[in-house]
Amino acid sequence: MYVDVGMYDDAIRIAKINAPRMVNQLRAEKLSLMSQSPAAETIEYLTSQAKLLVQNKQHSAAIDVYLKVSKNHTSDIDVLERCWENAVALAMEYAKPRVGEVVNIASKKLVEVG
């Protein structure tokens, strides 16, 4: 019912309680639907996408999304820093072979924004 009207967050919340096996499927559907939206390149979309990927344990993909965020998405330096810090933290915890690469990219982006 919630899915039919696009209320994926509510559907996921209910599924966690009543049908845990459906949570990942609902998250995947939400990601797919979000990627088709005209707002697919906004900061809100990218951070939501990264959070969903983390919830689905797709840490490397979440890192890539966080690193994709740039000055073109927001002028709020705090938001940019938080995204890049999230990428580094995820790499340090879940993708150790990528730590050097992620730190290098994030540090270059931080220098660019001052």
Stockholm file with secondary structure:
# STOCKHOLM 1.0

chainA/1-114         MYVDVGMYDDAIRIAKINAPRMVNQLRAEKLSLMSQSPAAETIEYLTSQAKLLVQNKQHSAAIDVYLKVSKNHTSDIDVLERCWENAVALAMEYAKPRVGEVVNIASKKLVEVG
#=GR chainA/1-114 SS CTGGGTCHHHHHHHHHHHCGGGHHHHHHHHHHHHHTSTTTTSHHHHHHHHHHHHHTTCHHHHHHHHHHCCTTTCSCHHHHHHHHHHHHHHHHHHCGGGHHHHHHHHHHHHHHHC
#=GC SS_cons         CTGGGTCHHHHHHHHHHHCGGGHHHHHHHHHHHHHTSTTTTSHHHHHHHHHHHHHTTCHHHHHHHHHHCCTTTCSCHHHHHHHHHHHHHHHHHHCGGGHHHHHHHHHHHHHHHC
//
